Amino acid sequence: MRTRSKLVLAGLAATLLMAFAVNSASANNISISNQFFRVVWSPLTFIGEGSTISVKCNVTLEGSFHSRTIVKTLGALVGYVTKGMTGSCTENSATVLTATLPWHITYEGFSGRLPTIARIRLLLRHTAFITQIFGGLAECLYQDAGTNQSENAAGELILTNGSANELAADTTIRVPFLRGSGLSENCPTRGGFTGTGNVTLLGATTRITVTLI
């Protein structure tokens, strides 16, 4: 009888161990409800480092993730931004350099206490845009090389109860000035972003849900 009890307990322990192993393995992935997204900032602000120059415009980015399942591998290419648009501006102006699209989206980690994810960090490589300052007398082209993370635009996807509602710009990133025209000597050598964009499914107001699997 005692031997039988030991066998039952051993079998139960083995079953629990296998279940834990399956759950641990499955926690390597992030599932999203839809691959296509739109992010709208009203506004997104670009601030020149070491200067009083800022550019404040409404900005929209659209794109897609490669799959509805994202493997949590740092630096992995997970999607593209395929369209970028600037709308009305209240301080100076800016234009997305569409010839450089698509921009690459890479996965750079998450925060939160498992199994709940609070934020997902994403990096945007090869971003390029032109700012027009001093009433258009100076045009400044800013573009990252795609290799230095401290110069790549980045943001954190903010999750609320599993819903991806906002994308907050990483204020520590500094995108470098590449070249300019006109009074370009006034272009700040680097600049960073600040602002939180509204995230929805492309072409709809539906939220994208994110779960750990």
PyMOL commands that set and color helices and strands:
alter all, ss='L'
color gray80, all
select helices_A, chain A and resi 2-26+98-100+149-151+184-186
alter helices_A, ss='H'
color red, helices_A
select strands_A, chain A and resi 29-32+36-48+54-65+69-71+77-91+93-96+103-111+119-125+128-133+138-143+153-160+163-169+175-182+190-194+196-201+208-212
alter strands_A, ss='S'
color yellow, strands_A
deselect
rebuild
show_as cartoon
